[in-house]
Amino acid sequence: QVQPVESGGGLVQAGGSLRLSCAASGSIFSINTMGWYRQAPGKQRELVAQIIRGGYANYADSVKGRFTISRDNAKNTVYLQMDSLKPEDTAVYYCCVLRSVGGTYWGQGTQVTVSS
């Protein structure tokens, strides 16, 4: 089992910035992809960004140019730097960890609220 734990959510005004962190513990060997998803009220969970162990990252079109994902493999931690936040970014953000040997693990989620 892998236990991802998020931190860094909160309330921010439109145009502001937040940085989310997610530290994975437990059976952390063979962690490959780490990423962030979000779910707004009444909507389906969607991919925000993900990054593989080698550093290649991909982003949802809605956040390209505003969000940056990075990871520290030594700390088994993934970060999401969110700049130029918009009210439509308001959601619960979930960390997701995938192991190359199989298994997908979710964090408990952290609330991000962007006020207009």
N, CA and C atoms as an extended XYZ file, in Angstrom:
348
Properties=species:S:1:pos:R:3:atomname:S:1:resname:S:1:resid:I:1 pbc="F F F"
N         0.824       -1.200        0.000 N   GLN     1
C         0.000        0.000        0.000 CA  GLN     1
C         0.859        1.251        0.000 C   GLN     1
N         0.327        2.278       -0.652 N   VAL     2
C         0.958        3.594       -0.669 CA  VAL     2
C        -0.035        4.583       -0.085 C   VAL     2
N         0.428        5.457        0.765 N   GLN     3
C        -0.429        6.477        1.369 CA  GLN     3
C         0.029        7.859        0.918 C   GLN     3
N        -0.693        8.470       -0.027 N   PRO     4
C        -0.375        9.847       -0.397 CA  PRO     4
C        -1.083       10.813        0.552 C   PRO     4
N        -0.379       11.826        0.988 N   VAL     5
C        -0.949       12.823        1.895 CA  VAL     5
C        -0.730       14.207        1.309 C   VAL     5
N        -1.847       14.901        1.019 N   GLU     6
C        -1.765       16.233        0.427 CA  GLU     6
C        -1.709       17.306        1.505 C   GLU     6
N        -1.172       18.450        1.097 N   SER     7
C        -1.199       19.645        1.940 CA  SER     7
C        -1.100       20.865        1.039 C   SER     7
N        -1.493       22.013        1.586 N   GLY     8
C        -1.296       23.266        0.869 CA  GLY     8
C        -2.527       23.909        0.289 C   GLY     8
N        -3.681       23.292        0.430 N   GLY     9
C        -4.884       23.925       -0.088 CA  GLY     9
C        -5.280       25.130        0.749 C   GLY     9
N        -6.322       25.819        0.297 N   GLY    10
C        -6.794       26.972        1.052 CA  GLY    10
C        -7.635       27.897        0.212 C   GLY    10
N        -7.824       29.100        0.740 N   LEU    11
C        -8.626       30.134        0.081 CA  LEU    11
C        -7.705       31.215       -0.461 C   LEU    11
N        -7.922       31.589       -1.713 N   VAL    12
C        -7.090       32.611       -2.345 CA  VAL    12
C        -7.959       33.440       -3.285 C   VAL    12
N        -7.571       34.664       -3.490 N   GLN    13
C        -8.293       35.511       -4.436 CA  GLN    13
C        -7.878       35.187       -5.865 C   GLN    13
N        -8.764       35.486       -6.782 N   ALA    14
C        -8.456       35.284       -8.197 CA  ALA    14
C        -7.175       36.022       -8.561 C   ALA    14
N        -6.324       35.363       -9.327 N   GLY    15
C        -5.034       35.917       -9.687 CA  GLY    15
C        -3.915       35.526       -8.752 C   GLY    15
N        -4.275       34.937       -7.637 N   GLY    16
C        -3.286       34.540       -6.652 CA  GLY    16
C        -2.662       33.190       -6.953 C   GLY    16
N        -1.850       32.726       -6.007 N   SER    17
C        -1.103       31.480       -6.180 CA  SER    17
C        -1.240       30.592       -4.950 C   SER    17
N        -1.144       29.305       -5.189 N   LEU    18
C        -1.071       28.307       -4.134 CA  LEU    18
C        -0.115       27.207       -4.580 C   LEU    18
N         0.477       26.547       -3.604 N   ARG    19
C         1.334       25.406       -3.914 CA  ARG    19
C         0.851       24.199       -3.123 C   ARG    19
N         0.521       23.149       -3.840 N   LEU    20
C         0.109       21.902       -3.213 CA  LEU    20
C         1.293       20.948       -3.156 C   LEU    20
N         1.313       20.161       -2.090 N   SER    21
C         2.333       19.126       -1.936 CA  SER    21
C         1.654       17.800       -1.645 C   SER    21
N         2.296       16.732       -2.076 N   CYS    22
C         1.783       15.397       -1.785 CA  CYS    22
C         2.974       14.490       -1.529 C   CYS    22
N         3.045       13.970       -0.308 N   ALA    23
C         4.117       13.065        0.078 CA  ALA    23
C         3.572       11.649        0.160 C   ALA    23
N         4.250       10.734       -0.488 N   ALA    24
C         3.831        9.339       -0.488 CA  ALA    24
C         4.669        8.546        0.495 C   ALA    24
N         4.010        7.682        1.249 N   SER    25
C         4.716        6.808        2.188 CA  SER    25
C         4.176        5.384        2.031 C   SER    25
N         4.814        4.455        2.707 N   GLY    26
C         4.390        3.066        2.617 CA  GLY    26
C         5.260        2.305        1.625 C   GLY    26
N         4.631        1.525        0.780 N   SER    27
C         5.358        0.710       -0.216 CA  SER    27
C         5.690        1.574       -1.430 C   SER    27
N         6.680        2.424       -1.250 N   ILE    28
C         6.962        3.456       -2.240 CA  ILE    28
C         7.864        2.999       -3.370 C   ILE    28
N         8.332        1.759       -3.311 N   PHE    29
C         9.180        1.295       -4.396 CA  PHE    29
C         8.346        1.181       -5.667 C   PHE    29
N         8.962        1.422       -6.759 N   SER    30
C         8.326        1.331       -8.080 CA  SER    30
C         7.235        2.369       -8.310 C   SER    30
N         7.269        3.459       -7.545 N   ILE    31
C         6.355        4.557       -7.877 CA  ILE    31
C         6.773        5.127       -9.223 C   ILE    31
N         5.827        5.225      -10.149 N   ASN    32
C         6.137        5.730      -11.474 CA  ASN    32
C         5.490        7.087      -11.687 C   ASN    32
N         4.189        7.096      -11.853 N   THR    33
C         3.494        8.345      -12.148 CA  THR    33
C         2.903        8.949      -10.883 C   THR    33
N         3.079       10.246      -10.751 N   MET    34
C         2.438       10.995       -9.668 CA  MET    34
C         1.667       12.143      -10.311 C   MET    34
N         0.499       12.403       -9.802 N   GLY    35
C        -0.291       13.426      -10.454 CA  GLY    35
C        -1.343       14.046       -9.560 C   GLY    35
N        -2.030       15.005      -10.135 N   TRP    36
C        -3.102       15.718       -9.447 CA  TRP    36
C        -4.376       15.671      -10.270 C   TRP    36
N        -5.456       15.378       -9.603 N   TYR    37
C        -6.789       15.449      -10.171 CA  TYR    37
C        -7.598       16.445       -9.337 C   TYR    37
N        -8.704       16.874       -9.884 N   ARG    38
C        -9.590       17.735       -9.113 CA  ARG    38
C       -11.041       17.407       -9.406 C   ARG    38
N       -11.887       17.717       -8.443 N   GLN    39
C       -13.317       17.494       -8.598 CA  GLN    39
C       -14.076       18.667       -8.014 C   GLN    39
N       -14.791       19.352       -8.883 N   ALA    40
C       -15.632       20.464       -8.455 CA  ALA    40
C       -17.034       19.930       -8.152 C   ALA    40
N       -17.802       20.648       -7.352 N   PRO    41
C       -19.154       20.193       -7.006 CA  PRO    41
C       -19.998       19.921       -8.248 C   PRO    41
N       -20.614       18.752       -8.305 N   GLY    42
C       -21.472       18.411       -9.415 CA  GLY    42
C       -20.756       18.003      -10.691 C   GLY    42
N       -19.434       17.907      -10.622 N   LYS    43
C       -18.662       17.554      -11.817 CA  LYS    43
C       -17.855       16.286      -11.563 C   LYS    43
N       -17.415       15.684      -12.652 N   GLN    44
C       -16.584       14.491      -12.540 CA  GLN    44
C       -15.145       14.871      -12.201 C   GLN    44
N       -14.455       13.935      -11.588 N   ARG    45
C       -13.038       14.142      -11.292 CA  ARG    45
C       -12.283       14.212      -12.608 C   ARG    45
N       -11.358       15.175      -12.713 N   GLU    46
C       -10.606       15.351      -13.935 CA  GLU    46
C        -9.117       15.464      -13.655 C   GLU    46
N        -8.337       15.046      -14.650 N   LEU    47
C        -6.891       15.155      -14.528 CA  LEU    47
C        -6.472       16.618      -14.642 C   LEU    47
N        -5.594       17.039      -13.735 N   VAL    48
C        -5.016       18.379      -13.807 CA  VAL    48
C        -3.620       18.307      -14.424 C   VAL    48
N        -2.779       17.469      -13.855 N   ALA    49
C        -1.415       17.312      -14.357 CA  ALA    49
C        -0.837       16.031      -13.781 C   ALA    49
N         0.104       15.451      -14.530 N   GLN    50
C         0.792       14.288      -14.025 CA  GLN    50
C         2.222       14.287      -14.530 C   GLN    50
N         3.094       13.601      -13.794 N   ILE    51
C         4.512       13.593      -14.121 CA  ILE    51
C         5.063       12.201      -13.850 C   ILE    51
N         5.831       11.694      -14.803 N   ILE    52
C         6.428       10.390      -14.624 CA  ILE    52
C         7.791       10.529      -13.936 C   ILE    52
N         8.343        9.403      -13.548 N   ARG    53
C         9.567        9.425      -12.775 CA  ARG    53
C        10.702       10.155      -13.499 C   ARG    53
N        10.759       10.024      -14.805 N   GLY    54
C        11.822       10.666      -15.574 CA  GLY    54
C        11.649       12.162      -15.759 C   GLY    54
N        10.479       12.682      -15.396 N   GLY    55
C        10.272       14.121      -15.432 CA  GLY    55
C         9.318       14.621      -16.498 C   GLY    55
N         8.916       13.754      -17.430 N   TYR    56
C         7.957       14.211      -18.441 CA  TYR    56
C         6.616       14.481      -17.781 C   TYR    56
N         6.024       15.621      -18.138 N   ALA    57
C         4.753       16.022      -17.543 CA  ALA    57
C         3.732       16.358      -18.618 C   ALA    57
N         2.472       16.172      -18.278 N   ASN    58
C         1.419       16.645      -19.167 CA  ASN    58
C         0.336       17.321      -18.332 C   ASN    58
N        -0.387       18.225      -18.976 N   TYR    59
C        -1.338       19.083      -18.275 CA  TYR    59
C        -2.685       19.107      -18.992 C   TYR    59
N        -3.714       19.364      -18.231 N   ALA    60
C        -5.007       19.660      -18.824 CA  ALA    60
C        -4.906       20.999      -19.552 C   ALA    60
N        -5.620       21.123      -20.650 N   ASP    61
C        -5.564       22.366      -21.425 CA  ASP    61
C        -5.951       23.573      -20.577 C   ASP    61
N        -6.861       23.376      -19.653 N   SER    62
C        -7.376       24.488      -18.855 CA  SER    62
C        -6.351       25.077      -17.895 C   SER    62
N        -5.263       24.358      -17.632 N   VAL    63
C        -4.273       24.848      -16.675 CA  VAL    63
C        -2.908       25.092      -17.310 C   VAL    63
N        -2.747       24.772      -18.568 N   LYS    64
C        -1.459       24.968      -19.237 CA  LYS    64
C        -1.038       26.435      -19.163 C   LYS    64
N         0.227       26.639      -18.815 N   GLY    65
C         0.740       27.990      -18.711 CA  GLY    65
C         0.502       28.642      -17.363 C   GLY    65
N        -0.336       28.031      -16.525 N   ARG    66
C        -0.634       28.593      -15.199 CA  ARG    66
C        -0.162       27.667      -14.069 C   ARG    66
N        -0.243       26.371      -14.283 N   PHE    67
C         0.148       25.400      -13.266 CA  PHE    67
C         1.444       24.713      -13.674 C   PHE    67
N         2.246       24.362      -12.671 N   THR    68
C         3.485       23.629      -12.924 CA  THR    68
C         3.583       22.470      -11.944 C   THR    68
N         3.758       21.274      -12.486 N   ILE    69
C         3.926       20.097      -11.651 CA  ILE    69
C         5.408       19.741      -11.596 C   ILE    69
N         5.858       19.303      -10.421 N   SER    70
C         7.239       18.868      -10.255 CA  SER    70
C         7.272       17.769       -9.198 C   SER    70
N         8.388       17.079       -9.128 N   ARG    71
C         8.486       16.018       -8.141 CA  ARG    71
C         9.909       15.899       -7.630 C   ARG    71
N        10.023       15.419       -6.409 N   ASP    72
C        11.303       15.115       -5.778 CA  ASP    72
C        11.303       13.615       -5.524 C   ASP    72
N        11.999       12.873       -6.368 N   ASN    73
C        11.966       11.406       -6.250 CA  ASN    73
C        12.577       10.926       -4.944 C   ASN    73
N        13.567       11.634       -4.451 N   ALA    74
C        14.207       11.232       -3.199 CA  ALA    74
C        13.241       11.335       -2.023 C   ALA    74
N        12.295       12.258       -2.119 N   LYS    75
C        11.322       12.471       -1.041 CA  LYS    75
C         9.966       11.861       -1.371 C   LYS    75
N         9.856       11.247       -2.554 N   ASN    76
C         8.571       10.689       -2.991 CA  ASN    76
C         7.446       11.721       -2.846 C   ASN    76
N         7.747       12.904       -3.295 N   THR    77
C         6.825       14.025       -3.147 CA  THR    77
C         6.584       14.682       -4.502 C   THR    77
N         5.341       15.039       -4.736 N   VAL    78
C         4.974       15.761       -5.946 CA  VAL    78
C         4.358       17.098       -5.544 C   VAL    78
N         4.627       18.105       -6.340 N   TYR    79
C         4.152       19.460       -6.065 CA  TYR    79
C         3.304       19.959       -7.231 C   TYR    79
N         2.406       20.871       -6.910 N   LEU    80
C         1.642       21.546       -7.951 CA  LEU    80
C         1.649       23.033       -7.625 C   LEU    80
N         2.397       23.790       -8.392 N   GLN    81
C         2.422       25.240       -8.258 CA  GLN    81
C         1.307       25.804       -9.123 C   GLN    81
N         0.386       26.505       -8.496 N   MET    82
C        -0.769       27.044       -9.197 CA  MET    82
C        -0.713       28.561       -9.161 C   MET    82
N        -0.555       29.160      -10.310 N   ASP    83
C        -0.495       30.610      -10.439 CA  ASP    83
C        -1.682       31.109      -11.264 C   ASP    83
N        -1.920       32.395      -11.167 N   SER    84
C        -3.016       33.020      -11.919 CA  SER    84
C        -4.318       32.237      -11.736 C   SER    84
N        -4.616       31.934      -10.492 N   LEU    85
C        -5.791       31.122      -10.199 CA  LEU    85
C        -7.078       31.836      -10.583 C   LEU    85
N        -8.040       31.024      -11.016 N   LYS    86
C        -9.342       31.525      -11.435 CA  LYS    86
C       -10.428       30.885      -10.559 C   LYS    86
N       -11.579       31.525      -10.446 N   PRO    87
C       -12.667       30.915       -9.664 CA  PRO    87
C       -13.020       29.507      -10.153 C   PRO    87
N       -12.881       29.262      -11.431 N   GLU    88
C       -13.208       27.928      -11.970 CA  GLU    88
C       -12.192       26.858      -11.584 C   GLU    88
N       -11.103       27.254      -10.936 N   ASP    89
C       -10.151       26.282      -10.399 CA  ASP    89
C       -10.598       25.747       -9.040 C   ASP    89
N       -11.645       26.315       -8.498 N   THR    90
C       -12.157       25.867       -7.199 CA  THR    90
C       -12.598       24.411       -7.281 C   THR    90
N       -12.040       23.592       -6.399 N   ALA    91
C       -12.323       22.159       -6.406 CA  ALA    91
C       -11.582       21.507       -5.249 C   ALA    91
N       -11.892       20.243       -5.034 N   VAL    92
C       -11.055       19.422       -4.157 CA  VAL    92
C        -9.982       18.794       -5.051 C   VAL    92
N        -8.739       18.966       -4.649 N   TYR    93
C        -7.615       18.457       -5.416 CA  TYR    93
C        -7.101       17.174       -4.764 C   TYR    93
N        -6.954       16.144       -5.587 N   TYR    94
C        -6.531       14.842       -5.110 CA  TYR    94
C        -5.183       14.460       -5.717 C   TYR    94
N        -4.326       13.941       -4.880 N   CYS    95
C        -3.060       13.397       -5.341 CA  CYS    95
C        -3.282       11.947       -5.750 C   CYS    95
N        -2.634       11.534       -6.819 N   CYS    96
C        -2.764       10.168       -7.328 CA  CYS    96
C        -1.367        9.618       -7.596 C   CYS    96
N        -1.128        8.418       -7.106 N   VAL    97
C         0.177        7.774       -7.269 CA  VAL    97
C        -0.015        6.417       -7.924 C   VAL    97
N         0.759        6.168       -8.965 N   LEU    98
C         0.705        4.884       -9.658 CA  LEU    98
C         2.050        4.187       -9.545 C   LEU    98
N         2.002        2.889       -9.269 N   ARG    99
C         3.220        2.112       -9.206 CA  ARG    99
C         3.392        1.316      -10.492 C   ARG    99
N         4.608        1.138      -10.923 N   SER   100
C         4.863        0.384      -12.149 CA  SER   100
C         4.527       -1.089      -11.980 C   SER   100
N         4.463       -1.561      -10.749 N   VAL   101
C         4.117       -2.962      -10.487 CA  VAL   101
C         2.613       -3.137      -10.295 C   VAL   101
N         1.881       -2.033      -10.480 N   GLY   102
C         0.436       -2.100      -10.338 CA  GLY   102
C        -0.035       -1.398       -9.078 C   GLY   102
N        -1.232       -0.844       -9.172 N   GLY   103
C        -1.811       -0.167       -8.022 CA  GLY   103
C        -1.917        1.326       -8.241 C   GLY   103
N        -3.092        1.849       -7.932 N   THR   104
C        -3.357        3.289       -7.998 CA  THR   104
C        -3.825        3.733       -6.624 C   THR   104
N        -3.215        4.781       -6.116 N   TYR   105
C        -3.470        5.210       -4.743 CA  TYR   105
C        -3.846        6.685       -4.729 C   TYR   105
N        -4.868        7.009       -3.939 N   TRP   106
C        -5.397        8.359       -3.870 CA  TRP   106
C        -5.202        8.947       -2.483 C   TRP   106
N        -4.946       10.236       -2.455 N   GLY   107
C        -4.940       10.959       -1.195 CA  GLY   107
C        -6.355       11.301       -0.784 C   GLY   107
N        -6.461       11.944        0.358 N   GLN   108
C        -7.778       12.256        0.902 CA  GLN   108
C        -8.375       13.530        0.308 C   GLN   108
N        -7.562       14.294       -0.381 N   GLY   109
C        -8.033       15.515       -1.033 CA  GLY   109
C        -7.777       16.753       -0.194 C   GLY   109
N        -7.573       17.862       -0.878 N   THR   110
C        -7.407       19.149       -0.213 CA  THR   110
C        -8.217       20.195       -0.975 C   THR   110
N        -8.930       21.019       -0.226 N   GLN   111
C        -9.824       21.994       -0.842 CA  GLN   111
C        -9.056       23.224       -1.309 C   GLN   111
N        -9.318       23.619       -2.538 N   VAL   112
C        -8.803       24.878       -3.081 CA  VAL   112
C       -10.014       25.727       -3.459 C   VAL   112
N       -10.083       26.916       -2.892 N   THR   113
C       -11.183       27.823       -3.178 CA  THR   113
C       -10.613       29.143       -3.679 C   THR   113
N       -11.070       29.560       -4.855 N   VAL   114
C       -10.610       30.809       -5.458 CA  VAL   114
C       -11.788       31.768       -5.512 C   VAL   114
N       -11.660       32.881       -4.817 N   SER   115
C       -12.742       33.854       -4.779 CA  SER   115
C       -12.550       34.901       -5.873 C   SER   115
N       -13.663       35.394       -6.371 N   SER   116
C       -13.601       36.383       -7.456 CA  SER   116
C       -13.541       37.793       -6.920 C   SER   116
